[in-house]
Amino acid sequence: MPKARNRFERSQQVFLWLKDIWPCGRPVELVWLKQITEVDKETGKLEQFYGETWRDGRKLIINLSSKKNRQWTTMIDTLVHEYVHVLQWGPASLEHNPKCDDHPVAFFAMEGEIKAVWNYDHGSEDADEYEIE
């Protein structure tokens, strides 16, 4: 199995591992963008984000910022964080609902569970086995 040479290849392996271990039942796509920005409605300042998740019909799309995710560890944390949004999009019906917090307690519980498997149950080694496209 080829070893990931950079964060883009490693993100693909981690993404495939996430989809295999925690399937969400929808098509999910991982996209790298140069940067992810948005104007803060209150301050008017331009904010940069590590990642974002959004929906295009039934497909869910995870965008990662190549500018903000320069370190592998940061990229993996961001990818796991965004993937939890993917998992909770349908079942929790919380995503992008202005009346709900985007990060309820259940979000952090699931994020912690995935990171525990990644860090302590050989998830990082398992992800090495996924083919790099």
KAVENWO-V305838 format. One record per residue. N is the residue number from 1. RES is the residue in one small letter. SS is DSSP state (2 for helix, 1 for strand, 0 for the rest). PSI is psi in whole degrees, 0 to 359 (NA if undefined). Layout:
# KAVENWO-V305838
n=N res=RES ss=SS psi=PSI
n=N res=RES ss=SS psi=PSI
This chain:
# KAVENWO-V305838
n=1 res=m ss=0 psi=129
n=2 res=p ss=0 psi=142
n=3 res=k ss=0 psi=140
n=4 res=a ss=0 psi=127
n=5 res=r ss=0 psi=344
n=6 res=n ss=0 psi=176
n=7 res=r ss=2 psi=333
n=8 res=f ss=2 psi=316
n=9 res=e ss=2 psi=320
n=10 res=r ss=2 psi=322
n=11 res=s ss=2 psi=324
n=12 res=q ss=2 psi=317
n=13 res=q ss=2 psi=314
n=14 res=v ss=2 psi=318
n=15 res=f ss=2 psi=315
n=16 res=l ss=2 psi=321
n=17 res=w ss=2 psi=313
n=18 res=l ss=2 psi=313
n=19 res=k ss=2 psi=328
n=20 res=d ss=2 psi=316
n=21 res=i ss=2 psi=323
n=22 res=w ss=0 psi=74
n=23 res=p ss=0 psi=144
n=24 res=c ss=0 psi=351
n=25 res=g ss=0 psi=9
n=26 res=r ss=0 psi=158
n=27 res=p ss=0 psi=136
n=28 res=v ss=1 psi=137
n=29 res=e ss=1 psi=142
n=30 res=l ss=1 psi=126
n=31 res=v ss=1 psi=133
n=32 res=w ss=1 psi=130
n=33 res=l ss=1 psi=156
n=34 res=k ss=0 psi=312
n=35 res=q ss=0 psi=159
n=36 res=i ss=1 psi=117
n=37 res=t ss=1 psi=158
n=38 res=e ss=1 psi=145
n=39 res=v ss=1 psi=126
n=40 res=d ss=0 psi=125
n=41 res=k ss=0 psi=331
n=42 res=e ss=0 psi=316
n=43 res=t ss=0 psi=339
n=44 res=g ss=0 psi=2
n=45 res=k ss=0 psi=149
n=46 res=l ss=1 psi=123
n=47 res=e ss=1 psi=144
n=48 res=q ss=1 psi=142
n=49 res=f ss=1 psi=153
n=50 res=y ss=0 psi=323
n=51 res=g ss=1 psi=170
n=52 res=e ss=1 psi=155
n=53 res=t ss=1 psi=136
n=54 res=w ss=1 psi=169
n=55 res=r ss=1 psi=139
n=56 res=d ss=1 psi=93
n=57 res=g ss=0 psi=233
n=58 res=r ss=0 psi=339
n=59 res=k ss=1 psi=139
n=60 res=l ss=1 psi=139
n=61 res=i ss=1 psi=129
n=62 res=i ss=1 psi=121
n=63 res=n ss=1 psi=135
n=64 res=l ss=1 psi=140
n=65 res=s ss=1 psi=121
n=66 res=s ss=0 psi=334
n=67 res=k ss=0 psi=318
n=68 res=k ss=0 psi=333
n=69 res=n ss=0 psi=61
n=70 res=r ss=0 psi=327
n=71 res=q ss=0 psi=143
n=72 res=w ss=2 psi=317
n=73 res=t ss=2 psi=320
n=74 res=t ss=2 psi=317
n=75 res=m ss=2 psi=317
n=76 res=i ss=2 psi=316
n=77 res=d ss=2 psi=316
n=78 res=t ss=2 psi=316
n=79 res=l ss=2 psi=316
n=80 res=v ss=2 psi=315
n=81 res=h ss=2 psi=311
n=82 res=e ss=2 psi=327
n=83 res=y ss=2 psi=329
n=84 res=v ss=2 psi=323
n=85 res=h ss=2 psi=318
n=86 res=v ss=2 psi=313
n=87 res=l ss=2 psi=323
n=88 res=q ss=2 psi=357
n=89 res=w ss=2 psi=304
n=90 res=g ss=2 psi=303
n=91 res=p ss=2 psi=319
n=92 res=a ss=2 psi=343
n=93 res=s ss=0 psi=37
n=94 res=l ss=0 psi=336
n=95 res=e ss=0 psi=131
n=96 res=h ss=0 psi=32
n=97 res=n ss=0 psi=112
n=98 res=p ss=0 psi=343
n=99 res=k ss=0 psi=352
n=100 res=c ss=0 psi=153
n=101 res=d ss=0 psi=133
n=102 res=d ss=0 psi=344
n=103 res=h ss=0 psi=71
n=104 res=p ss=0 psi=173
n=105 res=v ss=2 psi=320
n=106 res=a ss=2 psi=329
n=107 res=f ss=2 psi=309
n=108 res=f ss=2 psi=330
n=109 res=a ss=2 psi=316
n=110 res=m ss=2 psi=319
n=111 res=e ss=2 psi=318
n=112 res=g ss=2 psi=321
n=113 res=e ss=2 psi=315
n=114 res=i ss=2 psi=316
n=115 res=k ss=2 psi=327
n=116 res=a ss=2 psi=316
n=117 res=v ss=2 psi=319
n=118 res=w ss=2 psi=313
n=119 res=n ss=2 psi=325
n=120 res=y ss=2 psi=339
n=121 res=d ss=0 psi=30
n=122 res=h ss=0 psi=20
n=123 res=g ss=2 psi=320
n=124 res=s ss=2 psi=326
n=125 res=e ss=2 psi=322
n=126 res=d ss=2 psi=321
n=127 res=a ss=2 psi=333
n=128 res=d ss=0 psi=337
n=129 res=e ss=0 psi=351
n=130 res=y ss=0 psi=137
n=131 res=e ss=0 psi=137
n=132 res=i ss=0 psi=125
n=133 res=e ss=0 psi=NA
